[in-house]
Amino acid sequence: MLLLNIGEEGRGTAAALADRLGMHRTVAHRLLATLEQRGFVRRQPGGYELGMVLRHLAASVEPELLHISRPIMEELSAATGEATVLSMREGDDLVTADIVHGSRHLVRVALDPGFRHPLHVGAAGRAILAFLPDRARRPVVGSSHRPDALEARLDEIRKAGYAYSRDELQQGVSGIAVPVFSAGAVTASLSVVVPVSRHAVLQDWLADTLAAAARMSRELDAAHQQAEQDR
């Protein structure tokens, strides 16, 4: 439970982790010391975070997602002529994992892998945030400037199945984003992003984006099931 809490909630002190889990602080200190010795967590100035052992394990999962998503993104970009973006959550941030640029237009969106921003800002992040468990979502929502408005917006995203943004992360950029799931949990988001001058076309590509994200989810589940059978 300690590792799961650190992974979902982010860095935390031993006292904070103990309070979150209803655990005696002495027990939390002892468990964290053992986990630190084995490389599962590491102590930083702001508390404990996941260690390199788990980060290496996570790195073995991400290539599978990238391997599955890339051809689907290329097909979507070819169909729409626009940029398609795969984004993943990292703590309270969203990170651009991959991008396929469209080939039909001279005016393109300037976005590169590794671009990082707060999870609650922009369509790609909110498409993930809306489907996180309450314990992971609420701290992010609570840290925003207007928590009630954000929670209402996330509720709309859950009902619609997608998120939309315009002139938010970057002036002159619009996008739609759809969550990607694996084993029932949100694991990424797939977006189509365009210059604001072409924002009207996003609605035309919504069905294609939803279908592409659903295909990613199915293929991820199939890959995980195959991996389980091969064990």
Secondary structure as GFF3:
##gff-version 3
##sequence-region A 1 231
A	DSSP	alpha_helix	2	9	.	.	.	ID=ss1
A	DSSP	alpha_helix	14	21	.	.	.	ID=ss2
A	DSSP	alpha_helix	25	37	.	.	.	ID=ss3
A	DSSP	beta_strand	41	44	.	.	.	ID=ss4
A	DSSP	beta_strand	47	50	.	.	.	ID=ss5
A	DSSP	alpha_helix	52	80	.	.	.	ID=ss6
A	DSSP	beta_strand	83	90	.	.	.	ID=ss7
A	DSSP	beta_strand	93	100	.	.	.	ID=ss8
A	DSSP	beta_strand	116	118	.	.	.	ID=ss9
A	DSSP	alpha_helix	123	129	.	.	.	ID=ss10
A	DSSP	alpha_helix	134	142	.	.	.	ID=ss11
A	DSSP	alpha_helix	147	160	.	.	.	ID=ss12
A	DSSP	beta_strand	163	166	.	.	.	ID=ss13
A	DSSP	beta_strand	173	182	.	.	.	ID=ss14
A	DSSP	beta_strand	185	195	.	.	.	ID=ss15
A	DSSP	three_ten_helix	196	205	.	.	.	ID=ss16
A	DSSP	alpha_helix	206	230	.	.	.	ID=ss17
###
